[in-house]
């Protein structure tokens, strides 16, 4: 067996990564290593949790604007993010690309136009590692251009050792484990309740489900498939929830949804005023 100089250097760096377990320097070092095989502009490490906002573990921001956008994401936009929704479907450990997990009309959503295109821009790849009893650990890489096939291939080659390393990093983060043991009350449900109560009359449970799917980029046909209902029933739910909320398009629905956290805190009734026409 022969080992060339390049292989030796790589294994030395891998050994130094392992030595950083339990150290906040691990994630930036890992990002630098990945940057040698794939181009990306942003990276963030987070733990997706059921019924709770993602827990941010580490990130790189090019500007304060991106930091604010990430705060908006953690506050409420995660609920309509395709990777968050995918993480709740019990995925296997692996490398996933945006096009694999996003719904059919994702790039037509206000979430994509107002948040994603500014924070991630064009493409995203995530290493997802389920953690039993805790959620799904994610290392997300965002790029201003589409990832090339050879870059995806290289990231997939890294996955067999990188995913277990991510899991070990979580186990070594004692402060994080303490915070998980004292998790806050279910904010996820409070957000859905606020959306439900913003309707006049209140939205039904099914209408809340349809609203979140529409916000996330599902067409009416895809909503029907997701919920196992007819296309006509999906159209009726969408029409009814728009009428109750006083909006006539997905942009108005997004505006209302994005203001829910502030209005929840202030005890106001959410409102929306965008009303340009949109086909059902």
TILUM-579459 format. One record per residue (C-alpha): x, y, z; residue number from 1. Coordinates in steps of 0.05 Angstrom, whole numbers, plus 32768, in hexadecimal, padded with zeros to 4 digits. Layout:
REM TILUM-579459
rec x: X; y: Y; z: Z; n: NUM
...
This chain:
REM TILUM-579459
rec x: 8000; y: 8000; z: 8000; n: 1
rec x: 801B; y: 8044; z: 7FED; n: 2
rec x: 8005; y: 8088; z: 8008; n: 3
rec x: 8016; y: 80C7; z: 7FE1; n: 4
rec x: 8027; y: 810A; z: 7FFF; n: 5
rec x: 7FE2; y: 8127; z: 7FEF; n: 6
rec x: 7FBF; y: 80ED; z: 8013; n: 7
rec x: 7FEC; y: 80F5; z: 804F; n: 8
rec x: 7FDE; y: 813F; z: 8054; n: 9
rec x: 7F93; y: 8132; z: 8050; n: 10
rec x: 7F95; y: 80FF; z: 8087; n: 11
rec x: 7FBE; y: 812E; z: 80B2; n: 12
rec x: 7F89; y: 8163; z: 80AA; n: 13
rec x: 7F52; y: 8130; z: 80BA; n: 14
rec x: 7F78; y: 811E; z: 80F9; n: 15
rec x: 7F7B; y: 8167; z: 810D; n: 16
rec x: 7F30; y: 816D; z: 8102; n: 17
rec x: 7F23; y: 8132; z: 8130; n: 18
rec x: 7F50; y: 8153; z: 8164; n: 19
rec x: 7F21; y: 8190; z: 8163; n: 20
rec x: 7EE4; y: 8169; z: 817B; n: 21
rec x: 7EC4; y: 8192; z: 81B2; n: 22
rec x: 7EE5; y: 81D2; z: 8198; n: 23
rec x: 7EC0; y: 8209; z: 8174; n: 24
rec x: 7EFA; y: 820B; z: 8142; n: 25
rec x: 7EE3; y: 81C8; z: 8125; n: 26
rec x: 7EAD; y: 81E4; z: 80F7; n: 27
rec x: 7ED6; y: 821C; z: 80D6; n: 28
rec x: 7F0F; y: 81EA; z: 80CB; n: 29
rec x: 7EDE; y: 81B8; z: 80AC; n: 30
rec x: 7EC2; y: 81EF; z: 807F; n: 31
rec x: 7F09; y: 8201; z: 8067; n: 32
rec x: 7F16; y: 81B8; z: 8056; n: 33
rec x: 7ED5; y: 81B2; z: 802E; n: 34
rec x: 7EE5; y: 81F3; z: 800A; n: 35
rec x: 7F1F; y: 81D0; z: 7FE9; n: 36
rec x: 7EF0; y: 81A1; z: 7FC3; n: 37
rec x: 7EB1; y: 81CC; z: 7FBA; n: 38
rec x: 7EA4; y: 8216; z: 7FB2; n: 39
rec x: 7E72; y: 8234; z: 7FE3; n: 40
rec x: 7E66; y: 827A; z: 7FFE; n: 41
rec x: 7E43; y: 826C; z: 8040; n: 42
rec x: 7E41; y: 8234; z: 8072; n: 43
rec x: 7E18; y: 8227; z: 80B1; n: 44
rec x: 7E13; y: 81ED; z: 80E2; n: 45
rec x: 7DD0; y: 81E3; z: 8104; n: 46
rec x: 7DA6; y: 81AE; z: 8127; n: 47
rec x: 7D61; y: 81A6; z: 8109; n: 48
rec x: 7D2F; y: 8194; z: 8140; n: 49
rec x: 7CE6; y: 817F; z: 813D; n: 50
rec x: 7CB7; y: 81B7; z: 8154; n: 51
rec x: 7CEF; y: 81E7; z: 8165; n: 52
rec x: 7D1B; y: 8219; z: 8140; n: 53
rec x: 7D5D; y: 81FE; z: 8126; n: 54
rec x: 7D96; y: 8204; z: 8157; n: 55
rec x: 7DD0; y: 822A; z: 8137; n: 56
rec x: 7E14; y: 820D; z: 8149; n: 57
rec x: 7E44; y: 8233; z: 811B; n: 58
rec x: 7E42; y: 825D; z: 80DC; n: 59
rec x: 7E67; y: 828C; z: 80AF; n: 60
rec x: 7E48; y: 82CE; z: 809A; n: 61
rec x: 7E63; y: 82FB; z: 8064; n: 62
rec x: 7E3C; y: 8337; z: 807F; n: 63
rec x: 7E10; y: 834F; z: 80B7; n: 64
rec x: 7DD5; y: 834C; z: 8087; n: 65
rec x: 7DDF; y: 8301; z: 807F; n: 66
rec x: 7DE1; y: 82FA; z: 80CB; n: 67
rec x: 7D9E; y: 831D; z: 80D0; n: 68
rec x: 7D81; y: 82F0; z: 809A; n: 69
rec x: 7D99; y: 82B3; z: 80C1; n: 70
rec x: 7D76; y: 82CE; z: 80FF; n: 71
rec x: 7D35; y: 82D5; z: 80D6; n: 72
rec x: 7D3E; y: 828D; z: 80C0; n: 73
rec x: 7D45; y: 8273; z: 8107; n: 74
rec x: 7D0B; y: 829D; z: 811E; n: 75
rec x: 7CD6; y: 8283; z: 80EF; n: 76
rec x: 7CEC; y: 8278; z: 80A7; n: 77
rec x: 7D09; y: 8233; z: 80B7; n: 78
rec x: 7CC1; y: 821A; z: 80B7; n: 79
rec x: 7CBD; y: 8221; z: 806C; n: 80
rec x: 7D06; y: 8210; z: 805B; n: 81
rec x: 7D0A; y: 81D1; z: 802F; n: 82
rec x: 7D45; y: 81B4; z: 8055; n: 83
rec x: 7D23; y: 81BD; z: 8098; n: 84
rec x: 7CE4; y: 819C; z: 807E; n: 85
rec x: 7D0D; y: 8164; z: 805F; n: 86
rec x: 7D32; y: 8159; z: 80A1; n: 87
rec x: 7CEF; y: 814A; z: 80C2; n: 88
rec x: 7CE2; y: 8110; z: 8093; n: 89
rec x: 7D17; y: 80E3; z: 80B4; n: 90
rec x: 7D4C; y: 80E7; z: 807D; n: 91
rec x: 7D87; y: 80B9; z: 807D; n: 92
rec x: 7DCC; y: 80D5; z: 808A; n: 93
rec x: 7DE9; y: 80F1; z: 804A; n: 94
rec x: 7DF8; y: 812C; z: 801C; n: 95
rec x: 7DBA; y: 814E; z: 7FFF; n: 96
rec x: 7DB4; y: 8184; z: 7FCB; n: 97
rec x: 7D7E; y: 81BA; z: 7FC9; n: 98
rec x: 7D5E; y: 819F; z: 7F89; n: 99
rec x: 7D54; y: 815B; z: 7FAB; n: 100
rec x: 7D2C; y: 8176; z: 7FE6; n: 101
rec x: 7D0A; y: 81B6; z: 7FCD; n: 102
rec x: 7CC1; y: 81B5; z: 7FB5; n: 103
rec x: 7CAE; y: 81C2; z: 7F6D; n: 104
rec x: 7CA1; y: 820D; z: 7F72; n: 105
rec x: 7CD6; y: 821F; z: 7FA7; n: 106
rec x: 7CFB; y: 8252; z: 7F7B; n: 107
rec x: 7CB9; y: 8277; z: 7F6F; n: 108
rec x: 7CAC; y: 8283; z: 7FB9; n: 109
rec x: 7CB4; y: 82C4; z: 7FE0; n: 110
rec x: 7CE0; y: 829D; z: 8010; n: 111
rec x: 7D10; y: 828F; z: 7FD7; n: 112
rec x: 7D0D; y: 82D7; z: 7FBC; n: 113
rec x: 7D12; y: 82FB; z: 7FFF; n: 114
rec x: 7D3E; y: 82CD; z: 8027; n: 115
rec x: 7D5F; y: 8293; z: 8003; n: 116
rec x: 7D79; y: 82B9; z: 7FC8; n: 117
rec x: 7D9C; y: 82EB; z: 7FF6; n: 118
rec x: 7DB7; y: 82BA; z: 8029; n: 119
rec x: 7DC6; y: 827C; z: 8000; n: 120
rec x: 7DBC; y: 8299; z: 7FBA; n: 121
rec x: 7DBC; y: 825F; z: 7F88; n: 122
rec x: 7DCA; y: 821A; z: 7FA3; n: 123
rec x: 7DD2; y: 81F5; z: 7FE5; n: 124
rec x: 7DED; y: 81B3; z: 7FFC; n: 125
rec x: 7DE4; y: 8197; z: 8042; n: 126
rec x: 7E05; y: 815E; z: 8067; n: 127
rec x: 7DCD; y: 8141; z: 8092; n: 128
rec x: 7DDB; y: 8113; z: 80CD; n: 129
rec x: 7DA0; y: 80FB; z: 80F7; n: 130
rec x: 7DAF; y: 80FC; z: 8142; n: 131
rec x: 7D82; y: 80CD; z: 8169; n: 132
rec x: 7D55; y: 80F2; z: 819A; n: 133
rec x: 7D70; y: 8137; z: 8186; n: 134
rec x: 7D60; y: 8145; z: 813D; n: 135
rec x: 7D88; y: 814A; z: 80FD; n: 136
rec x: 7DCD; y: 816B; z: 80FC; n: 137
rec x: 7DDA; y: 8194; z: 80BE; n: 138
rec x: 7E18; y: 81B2; z: 809E; n: 139
rec x: 7DFD; y: 81DF; z: 8067; n: 140
rec x: 7E27; y: 81FC; z: 802E; n: 141
rec x: 7E09; y: 8235; z: 8005; n: 142
rec x: 7E23; y: 824B; z: 7FC1; n: 143
rec x: 7E17; y: 8286; z: 7F93; n: 144
rec x: 7E1C; y: 8255; z: 7F59; n: 145
rec x: 7E03; y: 820E; z: 7F4E; n: 146
rec x: 7E30; y: 81D8; z: 7F6A; n: 147
rec x: 7E53; y: 81B1; z: 7F34; n: 148
rec x: 7E4E; y: 8165; z: 7F2E; n: 149
rec x: 7E97; y: 815A; z: 7F42; n: 150
rec x: 7E8D; y: 8185; z: 7F80; n: 151
rec x: 7E50; y: 815D; z: 7F95; n: 152
rec x: 7E78; y: 811D; z: 7F88; n: 153
rec x: 7EB1; y: 8135; z: 7FB4; n: 154
rec x: 7E82; y: 8148; z: 7FED; n: 155
rec x: 7E61; y: 8103; z: 7FE8; n: 156
rec x: 7EA6; y: 80E3; z: 7FED; n: 157
rec x: 7EB1; y: 8109; z: 802E; n: 158
rec x: 7E6E; y: 80F5; z: 804B; n: 159
rec x: 7E82; y: 80B0; z: 8069; n: 160
rec x: 7EB2; y: 80D0; z: 809A; n: 161
rec x: 7E95; y: 8117; z: 809E; n: 162
rec x: 7E4F; y: 8103; z: 80B5; n: 163
rec x: 7E68; y: 80D8; z: 80F0; n: 164
rec x: 7E98; y: 8110; z: 8102; n: 165
rec x: 7E5D; y: 8141; z: 8105; n: 166
rec x: 7E38; y: 8112; z: 8134; n: 167
rec x: 7E75; y: 810C; z: 8161; n: 168
rec x: 7E7D; y: 8157; z: 8162; n: 169
rec x: 7E36; y: 815E; z: 817D; n: 170
rec x: 7E44; y: 812A; z: 81B3; n: 171
rec x: 7E83; y: 8151; z: 81C8; n: 172
rec x: 7E5D; y: 8193; z: 81CD; n: 173
rec x: 7E4A; y: 8190; z: 8217; n: 174
rec x: 7E2C; y: 81D7; z: 8219; n: 175
rec x: 7DFF; y: 81C5; z: 81DF; n: 176
rec x: 7DE8; y: 8185; z: 81FF; n: 177
rec x: 7DD6; y: 81AB; z: 823E; n: 178
rec x: 7DAC; y: 81DD; z: 8216; n: 179
rec x: 7D88; y: 81A3; z: 81F3; n: 180
rec x: 7D76; y: 8186; z: 8236; n: 181
rec x: 7D54; y: 81C7; z: 824A; n: 182
rec x: 7D31; y: 81D6; z: 8207; n: 183
rec x: 7CFF; y: 8210; z: 8206; n: 184
rec x: 7CB4; y: 8205; z: 81FE; n: 185
rec x: 7C97; y: 81F1; z: 81BB; n: 186
rec x: 7C9E; y: 8230; z: 8190; n: 187
rec x: 7C8E; y: 8209; z: 8151; n: 188
rec x: 7C46; y: 81FE; z: 8168; n: 189
rec x: 7C3F; y: 8247; z: 817F; n: 190
rec x: 7C53; y: 825E; z: 8139; n: 191
rec x: 7C1E; y: 8232; z: 8119; n: 192
rec x: 7BEA; y: 824A; z: 814C; n: 193
rec x: 7BFB; y: 8292; z: 813B; n: 194
rec x: 7BF1; y: 8284; z: 80F1; n: 195
rec x: 7BB0; y: 8260; z: 80FF; n: 196
rec x: 7B95; y: 8299; z: 812A; n: 197
rec x: 7BA8; y: 82CF; z: 80F8; n: 198
rec x: 7B6E; y: 82B9; z: 80CB; n: 199
rec x: 7B29; y: 82D8; z: 80CF; n: 200
rec x: 7B0B; y: 82A6; z: 80DE; n: 201
rec x: 7B45; y: 827C; z: 80F8; n: 202
rec x: 7B68; y: 824D; z: 80C8; n: 203
rec x: 7B59; y: 8203; z: 80CE; n: 204
rec x: 7B92; y: 81D2; z: 80DC; n: 205
rec x: 7B91; y: 81BC; z: 8093; n: 206
rec x: 7B94; y: 8205; z: 807B; n: 207
rec x: 7BD2; y: 8210; z: 80A7; n: 208
rec x: 7BF2; y: 81D3; z: 8087; n: 209
rec x: 7BE2; y: 81ED; z: 8041; n: 210
rec x: 7BFD; y: 8232; z: 8052; n: 211
rec x: 7C40; y: 8217; z: 8068; n: 212
rec x: 7C46; y: 81EB; z: 802B; n: 213
rec x: 7C35; y: 8226; z: 7FFD; n: 214
rec x: 7C68; y: 8252; z: 8020; n: 215
rec x: 7C9D; y: 821B; z: 8017; n: 216
rec x: 7C93; y: 8218; z: 7FCC; n: 217
rec x: 7C5F; y: 81E1; z: 7FC1; n: 218
rec x: 7C30; y: 81ED; z: 7F87; n: 219
rec x: 7BE7; y: 81DF; z: 7F92; n: 220
rec x: 7BF0; y: 819D; z: 7F6F; n: 221
rec x: 7C2B; y: 818B; z: 7F9C; n: 222
rec x: 7C03; y: 81A0; z: 7FDA; n: 223
rec x: 7BCD; y: 816F; z: 7FC6; n: 224
rec x: 7C00; y: 8138; z: 7FBE; n: 225
rec x: 7C22; y: 8147; z: 8000; n: 226
rec x: 7BE1; y: 8147; z: 8028; n: 227
rec x: 7BC0; y: 810F; z: 8002; n: 228
rec x: 7B84; y: 8139; z: 7FEC; n: 229
rec x: 7B66; y: 814A; z: 7FA8; n: 230
rec x: 7B7E; y: 8185; z: 7F7F; n: 231
rec x: 7B3A; y: 81A6; z: 7F86; n: 232
rec x: 7B3D; y: 819F; z: 7FD2; n: 233
rec x: 7B83; y: 81BD; z: 7FD3; n: 234
rec x: 7B6C; y: 81F7; z: 7FA9; n: 235
rec x: 7B31; y: 8203; z: 7FD8; n: 236
rec x: 7B5E; y: 8202; z: 8016; n: 237
rec x: 7B8E; y: 8233; z: 7FF5; n: 238
rec x: 7B55; y: 8261; z: 7FE0; n: 239
rec x: 7B35; y: 825F; z: 8025; n: 240
rec x: 7B74; y: 826D; z: 804C; n: 241
rec x: 7B85; y: 82A8; z: 801E; n: 242
rec x: 7B40; y: 82C4; z: 802A; n: 243
rec x: 7B45; y: 82BC; z: 8075; n: 244
rec x: 7B89; y: 82DD; z: 8077; n: 245
rec x: 7B75; y: 8316; z: 8049; n: 246
rec x: 7BAA; y: 8307; z: 8014; n: 247
rec x: 7BA5; y: 82F1; z: 7FCB; n: 248
rec x: 7BEB; y: 82D7; z: 7FBD; n: 249
rec x: 7C25; y: 82B2; z: 7FDB; n: 250
rec x: 7C4C; y: 82F3; z: 7FE4; n: 251
rec x: 7C17; y: 830D; z: 8014; n: 252
rec x: 7C17; y: 82CB; z: 803A; n: 253
rec x: 7C63; y: 82CF; z: 8041; n: 254
rec x: 7C5F; y: 8317; z: 805A; n: 255
rec x: 7C2E; y: 8302; z: 8090; n: 256
rec x: 7C56; y: 82C5; z: 80A3; n: 257
rec x: 7C98; y: 82EB; z: 80A8; n: 258
rec x: 7C79; y: 831C; z: 80DA; n: 259
rec x: 7C5B; y: 82E7; z: 8108; n: 260
rec x: 7C95; y: 82E6; z: 813B; n: 261
rec x: 7C92; y: 8331; z: 8148; n: 262
rec x: 7C46; y: 8331; z: 814B; n: 263
rec x: 7C47; y: 82F4; z: 8179; n: 264
rec x: 7C75; y: 831A; z: 81A8; n: 265
rec x: 7C4A; y: 8359; z: 81A6; n: 266
rec x: 7C08; y: 8335; z: 81AB; n: 267
rec x: 7BEE; y: 8352; z: 8169; n: 268
rec x: 7BC2; y: 8331; z: 8136; n: 269
rec x: 7BEC; y: 8322; z: 80F8; n: 270
rec x: 7BD8; y: 8348; z: 80B9; n: 271
rec x: 7BEC; y: 8349; z: 8070; n: 272
rec x: 7BDE; y: 837D; z: 803B; n: 273
rec x: 7BFC; y: 8362; z: 7FFA; n: 274
rec x: 7BC3; y: 8351; z: 7FCB; n: 275
rec x: 7BD9; y: 834B; z: 7F82; n: 276
rec x: 7BB6; y: 8314; z: 7F5C; n: 277
rec x: 7BD3; y: 82CF; z: 7F59; n: 278
rec x: 7BB5; y: 8292; z: 7F37; n: 279
rec x: 7B9F; y: 8258; z: 7F65; n: 280
